[in-house]
Amino acid sequence: MAASSSPSRSPFSGQRVWRAGTLTYTTAGLVALFAWLLWGDFAWWLKERSVVPVAQLFLKKFEATDMIVGLLVGSLPAALGMVLGPIVSVRSDRHRGRWGRRIPYLLIPTPIAALSMVGLAFTPRLGALLHAWLGARSPGESACVLISFGLFWTVFEIASVVANAVLGGLINDVVPQEVIGRFFGLFRAVSLAAGVVFNFWLMGHAEEYAFWIFGGVGVIYGGGFTLMCLRVKEGEYPPPPPATGDGASVLKDFAAGAVAYARECFANSHYLWIFAATTLAMISFGPVNTFGVFYAKSVGMSMDAYGKYLSLVFTISFVMSFFLGWLADLLHPLRLGIISIALYGAMALWAGLAADDARSFAVAFVAHGVLSGVYFTATASIGQRLYPREKFAQFASAAGLVAAGGFAVLPPLMGRYLDLTGHVYRHTFLAGAGLAFLAFGALLVVHRRWMALGGPKGYVAPG
């Protein structure tokens, strides 16, 4: 698909026309596109914002250690992303069909994810049945519940990873480049609105009503995301490049494809620096995000108060989101990322040294949420601005592959460290600060290389 051109005027109606490849939009058409994408995004983020914290509390209720929480909530989705992300993204880049190249990979996993969430709601009952069936061989009812939970959680994460691998590719294909930063600002605002809805009204009841939250959100997500897939239309794409391999052997073809994937994505040091920098930045927020709910409990904060503070974070971030998206279009997401990760590192260092009671934790937690949100909103379109457009999903998956490695390793290591050191959750901020400062240095290197390749006016993604 050719890069989007600047908006122009229709010679027939005089209306402003926006282009994304072969797709053209009037202003009304662009508004309709945004509306359907943002509706699907709301359903997606309601799922993301609700499932993880409820799962964390659920696991603790049934006696899971911090390390097990880190493995299931952090490592498992990351490991699945490392395996499935590259395969799905490359197949999506090459796919041509009546539904487009992205929609099939979003539509098919949606009911699977929704049904697995309903399955999560029933895991206490299924665990009790498994415990009774095993009898004397049972490892205990709590362990049986955790086993049942782990099975449905794995199916849920497989479906989520497949969809997540191509969602950014769909946006890249259908949203005009000149408004991509503002779109991601709105995209971020909708995700934050989903967070406000869940945390203000439901987080305080997460332990009590886990069954209804898992089941209800599963139904809303399944219906909402499916509707988006049916309403958003993709354009036409040029034929994909010839397949790697000779077709004589599936194993040989897979190996040849893997070699070509690695050569294209990892042979150029420019992309390696981008992958490293964005990974370090993303995982710097991971320690607090993974164990924040337990941190709150350790300093005597109720889950209702924790949910209200999260709602405050999301509300502040919501107010800032469109402005940050506009600023990303104006200044570039890379520059905003450098500023925001430096601020986060300084804040996390202070919090790691001082946040040891409910009040100081509340201040640090709100600052953590707002500053990490600033980074994610400001850099949401960084891939669209730095990766080759025709192979965007492939390069995005390579970045995800590197990030998944970090997310696979960090949560269980952090959890094991907390188990061994008496659950001093203040250390999660110190770990985040160290990673943020490393990310700051790596982003500066990326900025220098970006400027050498043309900077804001002349950058062309190297082949």
ZIQUI-V44560 format. One record per residue. N is the residue number from 1. RES is the residue in one small letter. PHI is phi as a letter, one per 30 degrees, with the letter a starting at -180 (* if undefined). Layout:
BEGIN
n res phi
N RES PHI
N RES PHI
END
This chain:
BEGIN
n res phi
1 m *
2 a d
3 a d
4 s d
5 s c
6 s d
7 p d
8 s b
9 r c
10 s d
11 p d
12 f c
13 s c
14 g i
15 q d
16 r d
17 v b
18 w c
19 r b
20 a b
21 g i
22 t d
23 l d
24 t b
25 y b
26 t d
27 t e
28 a d
29 g d
30 l d
31 v d
32 a d
33 l e
34 f e
35 a d
36 w d
37 l d
38 l d
39 w d
40 g d
41 d d
42 f d
43 a d
44 w d
45 w d
46 l d
47 k d
48 e d
49 r d
50 s c
51 v d
52 v d
53 p d
54 v d
55 a d
56 q d
57 l d
58 f d
59 l d
60 k d
61 k e
62 f c
63 e i
64 a d
65 t d
66 d e
67 m d
68 i d
69 v e
70 g d
71 l d
72 l d
73 v d
74 g c
75 s d
76 l e
77 p d
78 a d
79 a d
80 l d
81 g d
82 m d
83 v d
84 l d
85 g e
86 p d
87 i d
88 v d
89 s d
90 v d
91 r d
92 s d
93 d e
94 r c
95 h d
96 r b
97 g a
98 r d
99 w c
100 g j
101 r c
102 r c
103 i e
104 p e
105 y d
106 l c
107 l d
108 i d
109 p d
110 t d
111 p d
112 i d
113 a d
114 a d
115 l d
116 s d
117 m d
118 v d
119 g d
120 l e
121 a d
122 f c
123 t d
124 p e
125 r d
126 l d
127 g d
128 a d
129 l d
130 l d
131 h d
132 a d
133 w d
134 l d
135 g i
136 a d
137 r d
138 s d
139 p d
140 g k
141 e d
142 s d
143 a d
144 c d
145 v d
146 l d
147 i d
148 s d
149 f d
150 g d
151 l d
152 f d
153 w d
154 t d
155 v d
156 f e
157 e d
158 i e
159 a d
160 s d
161 v d
162 v d
163 a d
164 n d
165 a d
166 v b
167 l d
168 g d
169 g d
170 l d
171 i d
172 n d
173 d d
174 v c
175 v c
176 p e
177 q d
178 e d
179 v c
180 i d
181 g d
182 r d
183 f d
184 f d
185 g d
186 l d
187 f e
188 r d
189 a d
190 v d
191 s d
192 l d
193 a d
194 a d
195 g d
196 v d
197 v e
198 f d
199 n d
200 f d
201 w c
202 l c
203 m e
204 g d
205 h c
206 a d
207 e d
208 e d
209 y c
210 a e
211 f e
212 w d
213 i d
214 f e
215 g d
216 g d
217 v d
218 g e
219 v d
220 i d
221 y d
222 g e
223 g d
224 g d
225 f d
226 t d
227 l d
228 m d
229 c d
230 l d
231 r c
232 v d
233 k c
234 e c
235 g c
236 e c
237 y b
238 p d
239 p e
240 p d
241 p d
242 p e
243 a d
244 t d
245 g j
246 d c
247 g i
248 a d
249 s b
250 v d
251 l d
252 k d
253 d d
254 f d
255 a d
256 a d
257 g d
258 a d
259 v d
260 a d
261 y d
262 a d
263 r d
264 e d
265 c c
266 f c
267 a d
268 n c
269 s d
270 h e
271 y d
272 l d
273 w d
274 i d
275 f d
276 a d
277 a d
278 t d
279 t d
280 l e
281 a d
282 m d
283 i d
284 s d
285 f d
286 g d
287 p e
288 v d
289 n d
290 t d
291 f c
292 g d
293 v d
294 f d
295 y e
296 a e
297 k d
298 s d
299 v c
300 g i
301 m d
302 s d
303 m d
304 d d
305 a d
306 y e
307 g d
308 k d
309 y d
310 l d
311 s d
312 l d
313 v e
314 f d
315 t d
316 i d
317 s d
318 f d
319 v d
320 m d
321 s d
322 f d
323 f d
324 l d
325 g d
326 w d
327 l d
328 a d
329 d d
330 l d
331 l c
332 h j
333 p d
334 l d
335 r d
336 l d
337 g d
338 i d
339 i d
340 s d
341 i d
342 a d
343 l d
344 y d
345 g e
346 a d
347 m d
348 a d
349 l d
350 w d
351 a d
352 g d
353 l c
354 a b
355 a d
356 d b
357 d b
358 a d
359 r d
360 s d
361 f d
362 a e
363 v d
364 a d
365 f d
366 v d
367 a d
368 h e
369 g d
370 v d
371 l d
372 s d
373 g d
374 v e
375 y d
376 f d
377 t d
378 a d
379 t c
380 a e
381 s c
382 i d
383 g d
384 q d
385 r c
386 l c
387 y c
388 p d
389 r d
390 e d
391 k b
392 f e
393 a d
394 q d
395 f d
396 a d
397 s d
398 a d
399 a d
400 g d
401 l d
402 v d
403 a d
404 a d
405 g e
406 g d
407 f d
408 a d
409 v c
410 l d
411 p e
412 p d
413 l d
414 m d
415 g d
416 r d
417 y d
418 l d
419 d d
420 l d
421 t c
422 g i
423 h h
424 v d
425 y d
426 r e
427 h d
428 t d
429 f d
430 l d
431 a d
432 g d
433 a d
434 g d
435 l d
436 a d
437 f d
438 l d
439 a d
440 f e
441 g d
442 a d
443 l d
444 l d
445 v d
446 v d
447 h d
448 r d
449 r d
450 w d
451 m d
452 a d
453 l c
454 g k
455 g i
456 p d
457 k c
458 g b
459 y d
460 v b
461 a e
462 p d
463 g d
END
